[in-house]
Amino acid sequence: MKGRIDRIEEEKGEMVVIDFKSGKSRIAKKDIPLDIQLNIYAMAIQMMNGKLPKRASLVYLEEEGVKQVDYFPTEQSIGVFREKLDGLVQAIIDERFDPTPGYMECRFCDYGGLCTGKEKGDGK
């Protein structure tokens, strides 16, 4: 797994994480508190800075204009996310992880040569 934070800003002494999105797919607002990317970024800021960012935002760059969805991570929301992440990691270790192939997922995946799911999906 790898990632890069698109932008980190400081607002009134607090950190803000911004992730720019240019694709068509969107994360539902209700799913953002468990979004892997934003939570990993928030945890990285916490490790570097000693505290969570004030906000983590998805900024969608679309033809109609810019749309922003904000997430305000808390110790509680990060705790819930850590539990989910621990479960995912344990499932992978126990080989209880079913791949979810798809064109976009398979296209950017580094494990296509090892994945049995790629042949079943539409990833090429």
C-alpha positions in Angstrom: 0.0 0.0 0.0 1.3 3.4 -0.8 -0.2 6.9 -0.9 0.7 10.5 -1.1 -1.1 13.4 0.5 -2.0 15.9 -2.2 -2.0 19.0 0.1 -1.5 19.9 3.7 -2.5 23.4 4.9 -2.5 25.1 8.2 -5.6 26.9 9.3 -5.3 28.9 12.6 -2.5 26.7 13.8 -4.3 23.4 12.9 -3.5 21.1 10.1 -5.9 20.4 7.2 -5.5 17.5 4.8 -6.8 17.9 1.2 -7.1 15.0 -1.3 -8.0 16.1 -4.9 -10.1 13.8 -6.9 -10.5 14.0 -10.7 -12.3 10.7 -11.4 -16.1 10.2 -11.8 -16.5 8.0 -8.7 -17.4 9.5 -5.4 -17.3 8.3 -1.9 -20.7 8.6 -0.2 -20.7 11.1 2.6 -21.9 8.5 5.0 -18.9 6.3 4.2 -16.3 8.9 4.7 -15.7 8.2 8.4 -14.5 4.7 7.4 -12.6 5.8 4.2 -9.2 4.2 4.3 -7.4 7.0 2.5 -8.6 9.9 4.6 -8.1 8.1 7.9 -4.6 6.9 7.0 -3.7 10.5 6.1 -5.3 11.7 9.4 -3.3 9.1 11.3 -0.1 10.1 9.5 -0.6 13.8 10.5 -1.2 12.7 14.1 2.0 10.7 14.1 4.0 13.7 12.7 2.2 16.5 14.5 1.0 14.9 17.8 -2.6 15.6 17.0 -5.2 14.9 14.4 -5.9 17.3 11.6 -8.7 19.7 12.1 -10.2 18.5 8.8 -9.6 16.1 6.0 -11.3 17.1 2.7 -12.0 15.4 -0.6 -12.0 18.0 -3.3 -13.7 16.8 -6.5 -12.5 18.7 -9.6 -15.3 18.4 -12.1 -16.5 20.2 -15.3 -19.3 21.7 -13.3 -16.9 23.2 -10.8 -15.2 22.2 -7.6 -17.1 20.2 -4.9 -15.7 19.7 -1.5 -16.7 17.1 1.1 -15.2 17.6 4.6 -14.5 15.0 7.3 -13.6 16.0 10.9 -11.6 13.1 12.4 -11.8 12.6 16.1 -10.1 10.2 18.5 -13.3 8.1 18.5 -13.7 8.0 14.7 -10.0 7.0 14.3 -10.5 4.3 17.0 -13.4 2.8 15.0 -11.4 3.0 11.8 -8.4 1.3 13.5 -10.6 -1.6 14.5 -11.8 -1.9 11.0 -8.3 -1.8 9.6 -7.1 -4.4 12.2 -9.9 -6.7 11.0 -8.9 -6.2 7.3 -5.2 -6.9 8.0 -6.1 -10.0 10.0 -8.4 -11.2 7.2 -5.5 -10.8 4.7 -3.1 -12.6 7.0 -5.6 -15.4 7.5 -6.2 -15.5 3.7 -9.8 -14.6 4.2 -9.6 -11.7 1.8 -11.7 -11.8 -1.3 -10.5 -9.5 -4.1 -13.0 -7.2 -5.6 -11.9 -6.8 -9.2 -12.8 -4.0 -11.5 -11.3 -2.0 -14.3 -10.1 0.9 -12.1 -9.0 -1.3 -9.2 -7.1 -3.8 -11.3 -5.6 -1.1 -13.6 -3.6 0.5 -10.8 -3.0 -2.6 -8.6 0.6 -3.7 -8.2 -0.5 -7.3 -7.5 -2.2 -8.2 -10.8 0.3 -11.0 -11.5 -0.6 -12.7 -8.2 -4.3 -12.0 -8.0 -6.8 -14.8 -8.9 -9.6 -12.2 -8.8 -8.3 -10.2 -11.8 -9.3 -12.9 -14.3 -12.8 -13.0 -12.9 -13.3 -9.2 -13.1 -13.2 -6.8 -16.0 -9.7 -5.6 -15.1 -7.2 -6.1 -18.0 
